[in-house]
Amino acid sequence: MMVRKMVKVFGLLCVWSVFLSAQEFLLRNREVEAHFSELGGSMTSLYYRGKLLTIPEWNSFIEAAMALNQEKAQIQELFWKLEFRPVEVDAFSLTFTTRGVAAFDWLKLSKTYTLAPDSAVMTVLYRLENLDRQEHAAGLRIKTFLRRSEEVGITPNTVFQPRAEGLAELVHPGSGIRADEWSVSPNRRWLAVMGNDDRTGAMLRFPSRLVSAYYSWFGLNRNLSTIEGFIRELVIPPGGSREFSLELECSEDIPALLQKHQGEADLITEVEGQEILLPKSSSKQIPEVPLVTPSSGVMPRSEAHFDVGGARQYNQSIQSVILPANLDPAKIAVFNVRNGVSDYEQPVPYMLRRTANGDWELLFLIPGCAPKGYFYTDIKDGRAYDKRNPKKIIALGRSTFSYRVEFDCQNPHPQEPALFAGGENLIHNGNFELKDPQKDWPEGFYWSSLHAPVHKNIHWVKSDIPDNGYCMLAQGKEAPHKGRFNAFFLLDPGRKYTVSALVKSDNPTASYALFLLEFYDRDGKHMPEHKAYILRGKDSYDWKEAQHTFFTPENAMVARLIFQTYKLEEQRMYIDNLKVVAAPITFIPKAKIDVLRDKLLNSAYAPLDCLEKLSHETETPHEKWFKPAAFALPEILYLCQIGDTQECTDKRQIIELSQRLDLTYRFLPLLRKITRLTRYFGTKAPEYAPELEEYTLHQLEILPETPQLVIVQRIDFATHVQERFVTLLRQLQEKAAAILFLDCQNIPPALLGRKQPLPAGFMQIPAMRQTDAADDARICSVYQNGPARVACFNQGRSWYYLSNLRFFKALPQQPITNDCPAYYSRDFPYWEYLYLPMIKSLRWLAGQEPAAAFSGSKEATIQITATAPQSLRLKVQVKNMQRGIQSELELPLDLQPGENSIELDSTAWPGGVHILEMQLLQSDGRVVDAAAVRVDTPEVCPIPPLTLPVADRCFPPGGPLEFSLEIPVSEERNTTVLCWVEDSDGRIVFKQERPAAPPRHAYTVPLQAPFTTLYRIFIQVLRNGQVLAERMEEVSCPEP
């Protein structure tokens, strides 16, 4: 379905946006060049005829507001630490303003620097405005670092400081001055400083009625000094203001300038207002006056607000924040945050609308920081710089925004819905409808406007979407420039974004057309490992939407969208409605675990829902060794590393255990951190970092309670995890949590502790090969680590592959060639006996010591160790090597403390190898212990191999099966041969019993559908109904 484009209408922004986009603050004429900063609204450097008259890196015209309070203490607020806002800028004038945030929060301080067009005089006009409804007073301490300087080295200077007793000439460096030089009763209204070598310097002239004292501080061993003046307290009526001016004049002959200002006009004769007491107090002229810096003032502040911030885009953009439904929209407003408080003179354009679930969505406008875009901009330390001219980098201002949403604003500024018709978008003019006022090109795409006429590979054309105006066309017309359109946007760390665009491909050449996403770090370095193809193919298609959601990759700062074609002229790719939507900021922050999970779902671990689930729907063949169990395990925290695919079966191990043992568990997959993923998870092995994802670690950190029993599976501690994971496990152990390390490698000694003897009966399983205690220890070992028990159960690199189980005594000496368990075959189920010692490990870890347990066997005699007299039942199932049940018995037992020997009657068993699967049962049927042993009995009538008329045991398609054998039995009566054939699904397709004599037996077995390829032939020799011998062989006969 075609989506109609929402046309954005952007009017002129408020004045503040111009200055947030910022420019270099510079005043200059033929003689003077002065640079300024928003910090303190200060002058950063002053040059006069090329000579530096300020100290590098020390700002001048910085102020502290001061006044005497009712307790006769001098209160102050350091305005030089505040950020000022530029409000008026022209060729020779610059105005900064800010308001206090602490003791003088009622004061709005403005400074206007005006440079005379044709002289070396700069006027600084101070305006103090009372924002309160009550009268207040304030004086100022004005500090400058005026001094004739060079970029390096110490330049001797003389400071001229008028005093009551005459003019003090303070030579620095010099032996005749102190670190603090005060003039508490000056007779003239000026201060001056000059370089001793060239007599070049500056004079600072204060208002004669208001200046009360001068001060200079000297770094005695450094090229550092100040020139300061104190302005008396000015009484300001409610809502009123007071103004005064300073004059700064530069000269190459300061003595002559001093001589010029010796007249009566420069004398201090009349004064106004309370003097600032700090100079007299500090110079010991009066008793010490306390100097305090209160952290709060008198003006009301918002008590209900929400601060938002982040990266500004190159051009203006729109983001949103989700607010609770119960807020009063009439009291909501958005302001810039300056100096930690709302700047009510900088309202932010915004609009409110209801979401589908009734919450408020607040959309707000963010001005751009660098309209020339990525290729002409550097962003360092939160500031943007224009780098078009490498010889003159221009500061553009902040690259971030900081807004405050107030919920209790009494006079909110009106909403501006016309600015937000297109909704959220970080790409300005992403529908390409707004024309650049200076050229025939869409606004906001400066770089492509310069290169399109040259390369002729991107074009602004009419759109054929109904009711739409324009779109972009990627089409190369002149070699070597292939069709390409770029769009860049800046990223916030950890933020979620959704990219979308309408795309149309006219591709008769069947060449690739791409829509891809790339990233760059803070140093501009390409990050190819995070590249994502949003759309790629060789076909033609009409308009369709392509969309991609992602989280900011670690260390990424810039994202680049690329629309690319590869053939000239014939291949065309149209782009429209390009949008990048940042996930809304939420007033009630999402829990960290939810944010981390969302991040994984939209990055490397897209199938996380599947990876976190375990299904018990499929039940594999198994023995219920401990079901129901006579003991109860605590809930298990199951931590299993997930392999490279969604189909990884490692995590099924807990399900297999639960089929054999009563247990409860909580599953947390151990997700390794993916550094590079080719296309999608599961299609190709990713590249991993040697650490787990933060999502996994945070889950462990916020466990609701300490687990008593933990399983850690399939972790190589040398290559899979970081030290933090080891620390988390160690912290669990310190709280007595027992851990089973299942198929783990390189386990740190700190997690193991002291090795303990393997408890008796742990490895009571069928002995199918010769092993010793060292081999058993390779499979299972136990430890004590402080208050925690530890067990390691390990078969090697894989759970099932036979080549890794050579130390396991239940594996036949010459096993079949299957690579993994053939659950539905007649193979000897060696894997089943892996679970017995594993279950006993869990029982031991949980501190559940059985009252009676199997402790050994010799032939058909079973040893059982009991801790006290008790009555139990022994249940035995005798099986052959093909899983067939030969005999079942159940015996009552009266056990005594210590060893008990139980002899089983094996006379009725066929000759050969037998597997005894045993359980000790309580009267209620609950299992106290379980074991399995091998018992061999003599073969009195061995059955030879079958004789087959085909090679490789493979019959022609459709059969029949033909085979024969010779059974060497006597002419004894009541001896028979029973033969039956079953298919792969266990269906019996042939069965026949005949007398054993004569000894040669031939069979022809016709087959019919359904065919199963594999068939099993069973032969038994019976005498009086008792099986003397048995044999099984497998053959193949495919479907015709």
LUMVO-691959 format. One line per 8 residues: number of its first residue (from 1); for each residue x, y negated, z of C-alpha. Coordinates in steps of 0.05 Angstrom, whole numbers. Layout:
! LUMVO-691959
NUM> X,Y,Z | ... .
! end
This chain:
! LUMVO-691959
1> 0,0,0 | 28,-68,-19 | 41,-114,39 | 25,-187,27 | 80,-234,46 | 69,-283,103 | 96,-349,79 | 135,-385,134 .
9> 126,-460,140 | 182,-493,177 | 175,-567,191 | 229,-613,215 | 257,-590,280 | 264,-633,342 | 325,-676,348 | 357,-628,397 .
17> 365,-574,345 | 412,-618,305 | 458,-624,363 | 453,-551,384 | 476,-535,314 | 529,-584,336 | 584,-622,302 | 652,-647,320 .
25> 648,-705,368 | 695,-757,341 | 699,-833,340 | 751,-864,295 | 772,-930,263 | 837,-952,232 | 873,-955,299 | 837,-909,348 .
33> 816,-837,345 | 778,-808,404 | 752,-737,412 | 696,-717,460 | 666,-656,494 | 598,-637,520 | 631,-615,585 | 624,-675,630 .
41> 605,-717,569 | 679,-732,569 | 735,-757,524 | 784,-700,509 | 837,-740,474 | 854,-812,454 | 903,-833,399 | 923,-904,386 .
49> 961,-914,321 | 980,-841,323 | 1005,-843,395 | 973,-799,447 | 944,-838,506 | 914,-780,546 | 943,-719,579 | 931,-656,536 .
57> 877,-609,563 | 853,-660,616 | 789,-696,600 | 775,-769,616 | 713,-808,636 | 689,-753,683 | 646,-773,742 | 622,-754,811 .
65> 558,-786,837 | 565,-810,909 | 522,-842,963 | 519,-850,1039 | 464,-809,1070 | 425,-822,1134 | 475,-783,1175 | 530,-831,1151 .
73> 563,-776,1111 | 587,-786,1040 | 548,-739,994 | 570,-724,924 | 553,-683,862 | 608,-668,812 | 578,-688,745 | 644,-672,712 .
81> 626,-598,720 | 560,-607,684 | 547,-600,610 | 521,-663,577 | 476,-665,517 | 493,-708,456 | 431,-747,437 | 455,-802,390 .
89> 513,-798,341 | 535,-846,288 | 601,-870,258 | 622,-913,318 | 576,-892,374 | 562,-829,414 | 514,-819,472 | 516,-761,522 .
97> 464,-749,576 | 450,-700,632 | 414,-697,698 | 439,-675,765 | 425,-606,790 | 442,-612,865 | 443,-671,912 | 430,-720,855 .
105> 378,-679,817 | 336,-742,813 | 391,-777,772 | 396,-777,697 | 464,-801,676 | 477,-825,605 | 542,-849,574 | 547,-885,508 .
113> 616,-891,477 | 620,-947,426 | 683,-959,386 | 692,-1028,356 | 696,-1021,280 | 758,-1065,272 | 794,-1066,339 | 824,-1021,392 .
121> 767,-1032,442 | 719,-978,464 | 659,-994,509 | 629,-942,555 | 558,-959,574 | 533,-922,636 | 459,-915,648 | 433,-887,714 .
129> 359,-869,712 | 317,-850,773 | 271,-792,754 | 237,-790,822 | 177,-828,849 | 219,-854,907 | 276,-905,909 | 347,-877,909 .
137> 418,-904,906 | 480,-876,874 | 552,-898,861 | 603,-866,815 | 674,-842,819 | 701,-849,748 | 764,-809,734 | 809,-813,673 .
145> 874,-781,653 | 898,-840,612 | 973,-838,603 | 1022,-846,546 | 1040,-774,530 | 1075,-729,482 | 1052,-658,466 | 1110,-631,507 .
153> 1158,-658,559 | 1152,-712,612 | 1140,-783,589 | 1155,-838,641 | 1095,-884,653 | 1077,-944,695 | 1008,-951,726 | 987,-1022,741 .
161> 942,-1022,802 | 915,-1090,828 | 913,-1095,904 | 896,-1150,953 | 969,-1164,964 | 986,-1166,891 | 998,-1121,830 | 1028,-1053,846 .
169> 1071,-1024,790 | 1074,-949,801 | 1129,-917,759 | 1120,-842,748 | 1161,-800,752 | 1195,-842,805 | 1218,-842,876 | 1178,-902,900 .
177> 1108,-872,895 | 1065,-824,934 | 1018,-769,909 | 958,-812,930 | 959,-886,914 | 897,-925,937 | 874,-996,925 | 816,-1005,972 .
185> 808,-1081,964 | 827,-1096,892 | 828,-1169,869 | 821,-1156,795 | 773,-1113,755 | 823,-1074,713 | 873,-1018,714 | 926,-1005,663 .
193> 979,-954,644 | 1035,-955,593 | 1092,-912,569 | 1158,-941,594 | 1193,-926,528 | 1147,-962,480 | 1102,-1003,527 | 1041,-972,491 .
201> 982,-955,534 | 911,-972,554 | 874,-1020,599 | 809,-1000,633 | 763,-1058,653 | 707,-1047,704 | 647,-1092,720 | 675,-1141,772 .
209> 612,-1141,817 | 609,-1065,821 | 680,-1037,826 | 701,-1026,898 | 767,-987,896 | 820,-956,852 | 858,-892,859 | 914,-855,824 .
217> 939,-785,838 | 1008,-766,815 | 1036,-697,803 | 1105,-714,830 | 1141,-663,787 | 1095,-662,727 | 1071,-705,670 | 1004,-711,704 .
225> 967,-770,736 | 899,-801,741 | 870,-871,736 | 804,-877,774 | 754,-929,796 | 696,-928,845 | 630,-961,828 | 588,-985,887 .
233> 520,-955,902 | 466,-980,856 | 395,-982,883 | 348,-955,831 | 272,-962,837 | 225,-904,824 | 226,-889,749 | 274,-947,738 .
241> 346,-950,715 | 411,-990,723 | 465,-1001,671 | 537,-1025,670 | 595,-1022,621 | 669,-1006,622 | 718,-1029,569 | 777,-989,546 .
249> 829,-1027,505 | 891,-997,473 | 953,-1038,461 | 1026,-1031,440 | 1044,-1087,489 | 1010,-1074,556 | 1049,-1129,592 | 1021,-1180,543 .
257> 951,-1151,553 | 960,-1157,628 | 980,-1229,621 | 919,-1242,579 | 873,-1217,634 | 900,-1257,692 | 844,-1309,689 | 785,-1321,733 .
265> 740,-1277,690 | 778,-1217,714 | 778,-1235,787 | 733,-1197,836 | 697,-1251,875 | 626,-1228,885 | 602,-1157,899 | 537,-1119,899 .
273> 516,-1056,935 | 544,-1009,987 | 616,-991,974 | 637,-919,969 | 671,-902,1035 | 714,-846,1009 | 774,-891,989 | 779,-924,1058 .
281> 767,-859,1094 | 820,-822,1053 | 870,-879,1061 | 860,-880,1137 | 832,-951,1136 | 770,-928,1173 | 753,-866,1214 | 742,-805,1172 .
289> 675,-801,1137 | 650,-731,1124 | 647,-713,1050 | 593,-662,1034 | 569,-630,969 | 497,-606,980 | 471,-551,934 | 400,-577,928 .
297> 364,-642,920 | 294,-672,923 | 262,-656,856 | 212,-599,849 | 236,-539,810 | 201,-482,776 | 189,-426,824 | 166,-377,771 .
305> 207,-370,709 | 244,-321,664 | 311,-335,631 | 327,-308,562 | 390,-314,520 | 432,-283,466 | 467,-295,401 | 444,-351,355 .
313> 441,-335,282 | 477,-373,227 | 410,-406,209 | 348,-415,251 | 312,-352,274 | 252,-329,313 | 252,-280,371 | 200,-260,422 .
321> 191,-242,495 | 135,-200,525 | 102,-230,586 | 50,-202,635 | -22,-207,615 | -43,-243,678 | -2,-306,666 | -39,-371,654 .
329> -22,-394,583 | -37,-466,602 | 24,-466,648 | 74,-431,603 | 128,-472,569 | 199,-460,543 | 260,-504,554 | 334,-503,542 .
337> 374,-484,603 | 429,-534,618 | 472,-529,679 | 428,-474,707 | 363,-513,705 | 309,-529,655 | 325,-588,611 | 257,-619,605 .
345> 281,-665,550 | 296,-604,507 | 231,-566,499 | 236,-505,454 | 184,-494,399 | 141,-434,417 | 76,-398,406 | 35,-349,449 .
353> -7,-291,423 | -37,-229,453 | -7,-160,440 | -48,-98,426 | -45,-78,499 | -65,-147,524 | 3,-174,545 | 28,-242,522 .
361> 79,-245,466 | 117,-310,466 | 152,-327,401 | 206,-380,404 | 250,-416,354 | 326,-414,358 | 367,-464,316 | 425,-437,276 .
369> 497,-446,296 | 532,-446,228 | 489,-457,166 | 547,-442,119 | 544,-370,142 | 591,-312,156 | 646,-324,105 | 658,-396,129 .
377> 650,-386,204 | 692,-361,261 | 660,-344,327 | 705,-342,388 | 689,-345,462 | 616,-364,450 | 632,-421,403 | 624,-427,328 .
385> 677,-459,283 | 674,-481,210 | 736,-451,176 | 725,-475,105 | 787,-519,112 | 841,-477,147 | 879,-540,161 | 821,-571,198 .
393> 777,-523,237 | 714,-559,259 | 679,-540,323 | 604,-528,311 | 581,-516,382 | 554,-457,419 | 540,-391,384 | 492,-370,439 .
401> 426,-396,466 | 399,-399,536 | 325,-413,547 | 279,-414,608 | 207,-393,603 | 169,-427,660 | 103,-398,684 | 84,-456,730 .
409> 97,-516,685 | 48,-573,700 | 58,-609,634 | 76,-558,581 | 91,-583,512 | 42,-561,458 | 50,-496,419 | 71,-500,346 .
417> 39,-440,312 | 54,-465,242 | 128,-451,254 | 114,-377,269 | 69,-354,213 | 120,-304,189 | 131,-273,258 | 198,-253,287 .
425> 257,-253,240 | 332,-264,249 | 339,-278,175 | 318,-349,159 | 275,-353,96 | 276,-277,88 | 218,-282,39 | 260,-329,-4 .
433> 203,-380,-12 | 238,-442,15 | 282,-479,-35 | 348,-510,-13 | 339,-586,-18 | 407,-593,-51 | 406,-538,-104 | 362,-489,-141 .
441> 371,-432,-93 | 334,-405,-31 | 350,-441,33 | 394,-405,83 | 439,-367,34 | 497,-415,25 | 551,-366,4 | 510,-332,-50 .
449> 490,-401,-76 | 563,-415,-91 | 580,-347,-121 | 518,-330,-160 | 532,-381,-216 | 602,-354,-222 | 593,-279,-215 | 522,-276,-244 .
457> 506,-216,-202 | 449,-242,-157 | 390,-283,-181 | 331,-320,-151 | 271,-300,-193 | 195,-300,-193 | 164,-242,-155 | 111,-198,-187 .
465> 79,-183,-120 | 10,-216,-119 | 9,-282,-82 | 84,-282,-72 | 129,-334,-101 | 201,-312,-106 | 247,-254,-92 | 321,-237,-103 .
473> 347,-194,-160 | 412,-156,-155 | 435,-147,-227 | 506,-150,-253 | 513,-185,-320 | 588,-195,-329 | 642,-144,-311 | 670,-131,-261 .
481> 615,-162,-218 | 562,-110,-201 | 495,-130,-174 | 501,-146,-100 | 463,-187,-49 | 488,-196,23 | 454,-220,86 | 490,-226,153 .
489> 464,-231,224 | 495,-235,292 | 484,-181,345 | 473,-178,420 | 508,-121,456 | 462,-62,468 | 403,-94,432 | 354,-56,389 .
497> 339,-81,319 | 293,-61,262 | 313,-79,191 | 262,-77,135 | 254,-101,64 | 210,-92,4 | 252,-61,-51 | 239,-46,-124 .
505> 286,-8,-170 | 287,-11,-246 | 340,41,-260 | 339,70,-331 | 413,89,-325 | 401,134,-264 | 458,100,-227 | 460,92,-153 .
513> 421,35,-121 | 438,24,-48 | 410,-13,12 | 460,-4,68 | 479,-31,136 | 550,-45,158 | 583,-74,220 | 642,-118,238 .
521> 674,-127,306 | 694,-192,340 | 759,-195,302 | 723,-187,235 | 747,-116,227 | 701,-70,187 | 671,-12,227 | 659,41,173 .
529> 643,96,223 | 576,61,238 | 554,50,166 | 482,70,153 | 447,80,86 | 377,53,93 | 359,70,21 | 398,103,-35 .
537> 380,140,-98 | 384,141,-174 | 310,137,-190 | 264,80,-209 | 207,60,-164 | 157,5,-153 | 157,-40,-91 | 164,0,-27 .
545> 185,-16,43 | 252,10,69 | 263,7,144 | 317,25,194 | 321,19,269 | 387,17,306 | 423,-6,368 | 484,-50,367 .
553> 545,-5,361 | 597,-14,415 | 642,-74,401 | 602,-96,340 | 586,-170,333 | 562,-179,261 | 516,-136,217 | 516,-140,142 .
561> 458,-118,97 | 480,-100,26 | 436,-89,-35 | 480,-58,-89 | 473,-36,-161 | 528,-5,-204 | 509,-14,-277 | 509,-80,-314 .
569> 447,-109,-346 | 403,-47,-349 | 399,-34,-274 | 358,-81,-231 | 343,-81,-157 | 291,-130,-130 | 290,-151,-57 | 235,-187,-19 .
577> 209,-197,52 | 276,-184,84 | 267,-180,159 | 310,-166,219 | 269,-161,283 | 304,-158,349 | 267,-117,401 | 226,-164,444 .
585> 256,-185,510 | 213,-159,567 | 196,-198,629 | 195,-133,668 | 260,-102,645 | 259,-31,621 | 294,17,667 | 366,29,647 .
593> 352,102,633 | 296,83,584 | 341,33,548 | 397,84,542 | 349,137,517 | 319,90,466 | 389,74,443 | 406,147,431 .
601> 340,160,394 | 358,104,346 | 430,124,335 | 469,189,335 | 418,231,373 | 355,219,334 | 327,289,351 | 336,276,426 .
609> 264,298,441 | 280,366,412 | 348,371,445 | 318,357,514 | 264,410,508 | 267,483,527 | 214,531,503 | 196,596,537 .
617> 149,615,481 | 198,665,451 | 213,724,495 | 272,768,477 | 280,841,499 | 307,842,569 | 308,879,635 | 271,848,694 .
625> 330,860,741 | 305,814,796 | 232,803,781 | 201,795,830 | 261,779,874 | 265,789,948 | 302,723,954 | 287,652,930 .
633> 338,608,895 | 335,532,903 | 318,492,840 | 377,495,792 | 404,433,759 | 421,461,690 | 474,421,653 | 489,450,584 .
641> 530,419,529 | 491,413,465 | 525,437,402 | 527,404,334 | 456,422,312 | 385,420,336 | 384,496,331 | 440,505,382 .
649> 421,565,424 | 470,554,482 | 416,520,523 | 373,583,519 | 416,616,571 | 373,589,627 | 312,619,593 | 346,686,587 .
657> 362,682,661 | 291,664,678 | 267,727,641 | 309,769,688 | 304,729,753 | 253,686,788 | 279,614,785 | 261,542,775 .
665> 306,491,741 | 315,420,716 | 349,415,648 | 395,357,631 | 432,366,564 | 504,345,565 | 509,300,504 | 579,285,480 .
673> 591,215,454 | 589,214,378 | 638,166,345 | 623,183,273 | 561,217,245 | 553,236,172 | 481,223,154 | 438,257,207 .
681> 451,297,269 | 452,371,254 | 471,366,180 | 546,363,191 | 590,367,252 | 599,297,281 | 663,268,307 | 664,262,383 .
689> 699,220,434 | 728,258,495 | 670,235,538 | 596,243,551 | 543,193,532 | 526,140,584 | 454,165,582 | 477,233,607 .
697> 521,204,662 | 467,156,685 | 417,213,691 | 466,247,739 | 475,182,778 | 401,172,790 | 382,243,809 | 323,237,858 .
705> 357,285,906 | 421,324,912 | 413,393,879 | 435,453,919 | 453,494,858 | 483,470,792 | 500,506,727 | 551,472,682 .
713> 554,507,615 | 600,504,555 | 645,446,575 | 719,438,559 | 740,390,613 | 803,372,572 | 766,349,509 | 692,340,524 .
721> 685,296,585 | 714,236,621 | 739,231,693 | 673,199,713 | 637,265,700 | 687,302,743 | 677,251,798 | 601,260,795 .
729> 608,335,803 | 657,326,860 | 608,280,895 | 555,334,889 | 603,385,919 | 617,339,977 | 543,343,992 | 548,420,991 .
737> 521,430,921 | 543,498,894 | 565,501,821 | 567,557,770 | 615,540,713 | 588,581,656 | 636,589,597 | 675,526,616 .
745> 748,514,601 | 804,474,634 | 764,464,698 | 802,414,742 | 830,446,806 | 794,392,846 | 728,424,826 | 750,495,843 .
753> 781,496,911 | 809,559,944 | 799,625,907 | 760,679,945 | 756,755,937 | 701,777,890 | 643,805,932 | 632,880,926 .
761> 581,901,875 | 587,839,831 | 615,879,773 | 574,943,782 | 557,952,709 | 567,1009,659 | 642,1022,649 | 647,1030,574 .
769> 722,1015,572 | 781,1015,619 | 788,950,658 | 820,929,723 | 808,876,776 | 847,824,736 | 800,836,677 | 740,829,722 .
777> 768,763,749 | 773,737,678 | 698,747,673 | 677,726,743 | 714,691,799 | 691,654,862 | 719,597,903 | 706,555,965 .
785> 714,480,955 | 701,445,1021 | 628,455,1038 | 611,478,968 | 615,547,936 | 640,553,865 | 635,610,814 | 664,615,744 .
793> 633,662,694 | 669,664,628 | 672,709,568 | 713,663,523 | 696,614,469 | 628,644,454 | 574,679,493 | 560,734,443 .
801> 618,746,396 | 648,814,412 | 720,794,399 | 716,749,461 | 690,802,507 | 749,849,507 | 757,842,583 | 684,860,596 .
809> 676,932,619 | 606,941,590 | 630,929,519 | 641,996,483 | 713,1013,467 | 697,1015,393 | 638,970,386 | 594,963,325 .
817> 612,907,276 | 554,862,293 | 576,792,311 | 521,778,361 | 466,815,399 | 419,856,356 | 361,848,402 | 313,889,360 .
825> 361,945,341 | 384,1009,375 | 454,983,387 | 481,991,457 | 457,927,494 | 523,907,524 | 499,835,531 | 444,856,579 .
833> 496,875,631 | 528,806,629 | 468,780,667 | 476,824,728 | 541,792,753 | 516,724,732 | 453,732,774 | 493,757,832 .
841> 538,696,825 | 477,651,831 | 452,690,891 | 520,684,925 | 525,609,909 | 457,598,942 | 481,634,1004 | 429,690,996 .
849> 465,751,1023 | 424,816,1010 | 407,861,1069 | 425,920,1025 | 465,923,961 | 495,972,911 | 569,977,926 | 596,1033,881 .
857> 585,1100,847 | 619,1165,830 | 587,1209,777 | 514,1215,799 | 527,1193,871 | 507,1121,887 | 535,1080,945 | 491,1029,980 .
865> 515,983,1035 | 464,961,1087 | 471,908,1141 | 418,940,1186 | 371,1000,1189 | 317,993,1137 | 270,1030,1092 | 273,1015,1017 .
873> 257,1050,952 | 308,1067,898 | 282,1060,828 | 325,1091,773 | 316,1091,698 | 363,1136,658 | 377,1114,587 | 417,1138,528 .
881> 464,1095,486 | 407,1078,439 | 363,1047,493 | 319,1108,497 | 292,1127,565 | 312,1197,584 | 287,1200,655 | 254,1157,709 .
889> 253,1169,783 | 236,1133,848 | 262,1155,916 | 247,1131,987 | 309,1111,1026 | 321,1105,1100 | 386,1066,1102 | 433,1061,1160 .
897> 482,1004,1173 | 545,1011,1131 | 556,1057,1071 | 500,1103,1048 | 511,1156,993 | 452,1176,949 | 462,1236,903 | 418,1239,841 .
905> 398,1304,806 | 427,1302,736 | 412,1374,716 | 352,1354,674 | 390,1302,634 | 416,1316,563 | 491,1323,555 | 530,1260,539 .
913> 534,1188,564 | 478,1161,607 | 464,1091,632 | 431,1086,700 | 393,1021,712 | 376,1017,786 | 337,972,833 | 328,971,909 .
921> 256,953,924 | 220,929,986 | 152,959,1002 | 119,901,967 | 158,915,903 | 206,856,909 | 277,870,885 | 332,868,938 .
929> 389,886,891 | 401,914,822 | 459,949,787 | 475,993,727 | 527,1049,721 | 551,1099,671 | 545,1173,684 | 574,1227,637 .
937> 545,1298,636 | 572,1359,597 | 548,1370,526 | 522,1441,520 | 496,1434,449 | 531,1378,411 | 495,1356,347 | 541,1344,287 .
945> 536,1284,240 | 483,1286,186 | 501,1307,116 | 477,1254,66 | 475,1260,-10 | 490,1185,-20 | 552,1141,-10 | 554,1087,43 .
953> 490,1115,74 | 449,1075,23 | 391,1111,-13 | 362,1087,-79 | 305,1037,-73 | 240,1070,-52 | 272,1135,-26 | 259,1189,-8 .
961> 308,1200,49 | 345,1265,43 | 392,1293,96 | 413,1358,129 | 451,1384,189 | 473,1448,221 | 458,1460,295 | 500,1515,327 .
969> 449,1546,374 | 437,1619,393 | 375,1658,373 | 345,1641,441 | 271,1634,439 | 236,1568,457 | 293,1526,426 | 269,1475,376 .
977> 295,1416,335 | 254,1352,337 | 267,1301,281 | 233,1234,272 | 247,1172,230 | 230,1101,250 | 236,1037,209 | 268,971,230 .
985> 203,950,265 | 200,1014,307 | 144,1047,268 | 151,1123,263 | 145,1141,190 | 162,1216,197 | 161,1266,254 | 171,1342,253 .
993> 189,1396,304 | 214,1464,280 | 250,1524,311 | 324,1516,320 | 340,1580,282 | 365,1587,229 | 418,1534,245 | 416,1496,178 .
1001> 361,1444,172 | 345,1402,110 | 295,1345,108 | 262,1304,53 | 225,1243,79 | 181,1205,30 | 174,1130,43 | 118,1082,30 .
1009> 103,1009,40 | 118,969,81 | 192,981,70 | 243,953,120 | 311,970,88 | 339,999,152 | 315,1067,178 | 337,1107,239 .
1017> 339,1183,241 | 332,1216,310 | 350,1289,324 | 336,1324,390 | 349,1397,410 | 298,1420,462 | 293,1484,503 | 228,1496,539 .
1025> 212,1423,531 | 277,1398,561 | 323,1357,517 | 391,1391,512 | 423,1342,462 | 405,1282,420 | 433,1240,363 | 414,1179,323 .
1033> 439,1154,256 | 420,1095,213 | 411,1094,137 | 388,1043,86 | 333,1047,34 | 311,980,3 | 243,965,-24 | 234,986,-97 .
! end
